Amino acid sequence: MRQAAKRLIYLAFFAATMSAPAYAQSPGGTLAKIRDSGEIRLGHRDVSVPFSYLDDNQKPVGFAMDLCGRIVDAVKRELKLPSLQTKLQPIQLSTQIPLIENGTIDIVCGPATNTLERQKVVAFSNTIFVSSIRAAVRKDGPIKTFQDMNGRAVSLTSGSTSIALLTARAQEKNFQTKNMLTPDHGASFLALTTGRSDAFVMDDILLASLIANSANPADWRIIDDSLRTEPYGLIIRKGDAEFKALVDKTLVAMMTNNEFQELYAKWFTRPIPPKNVNLNFPMTAPLKDAVANPNDKGV
C-alpha cells in the first residue's frame, strides 16, 4: 500500500515536471494567443500624424500602421495562417500600456517613446523613429542654436518635458530665455506665428506637422540643435522573447532591403492624406544610425 502511494506521488510529480515547460511556452506567448484566437489585435491612435491616424474614411493609416501590416504578414507566415484576422483597437496615450498588459491588444501601432521606466512593464521593438526636442523659428531669423535664444521670448507647452530640458541647457550654457507657457501646442505655435515669441521648443516631428499645416510653411524652419533625442518603438508585451524576435526580425529585414526607407519617404517626405500635406521631414542622422545599427535602447 505504501509503495503504491509512493508510485502515485512520483507519477504526479513526473507529470507536473513534464507539463510545466509546455504550459510556460504555449498559453503565455503572444504567438500562441494569436494562433488560438485566430486573430491579431492592433492598437492604433486617431490623431498621431503621420504614425497612426484616421483618414477621411475613418480608416487607421500611417507609418506605424504600415510597419504593423508587414509584421502581421510575418505572423501569418510564421503560424501558417493565411486567413488570420486583424482586429483594430483605438487607443490613447494613457491606455496603450494597460491594454498591452491585459492582453486586449498585441502590439501598439503608433508613436511611443522607449523609456527605461516603461521598460519595467512592457517591451519595445527595435527603434522605428528618433525624435529630437528642437525649436521652430522664423526662417529668416538669427536663431540657429538654443544659445541664440538668450534674452528672447520662447513659447513652451505647459507640462511638456521641453521646459525642464530648456532650463537645464540654459543653466549649462549660461543663458536666459523669457519663457511663455501656453495650454497646448496650437497656442504655442500661434505665439510664434504672431510674433509674440521668437521660438517654440517641442518634439521636432510635431513641429514639422504644425509647420506643414500652417498658412505659410515656407516662413518657418526647425533648428538643427537638439536638447535630447528620444527613440520610438512599437510596444509589445514584456517577457515574450519569441514574439519580440519575430517583430525585430521583420523590421531588420525591411531596413536591409530598403522597404523601411521607402515607407519612411512615403509618410514623411511626400504628400499624405487627408489634405495631401508634405511634412518635408527627411531622415535625421540619429534615425539613419538606428536603421544602420538596429537596437531597442531606451532613454
Secondary structure, 3 states (H helix, E strand, C coil): CHHHHHHHHHHHHHHHHHHHHHHHHCCCCHHHHHHHHCEEEEEECCEECCCEEECCCCCEECHHHHHHHHHHHHHHHHHCCCCCEEEEEECCCCCHHHHHHCCCCCEEECCCECCCCHHHCEEECCCCEEEEEEEEEECCCCCCCHHHHCCCEEEEECCCCHHHHHHHHHHHHCCCCEEEEECCHHHHHHHHHCCCCCEEEEEHHHHHHHHHCCCCHHHEEECCCCCCEEEECCEEECCCHHHHHHHHHHHHHHHHCCHHHHHHHHHHCCEECCCCEECCCCCCHHHHHHHHCCCCCCC
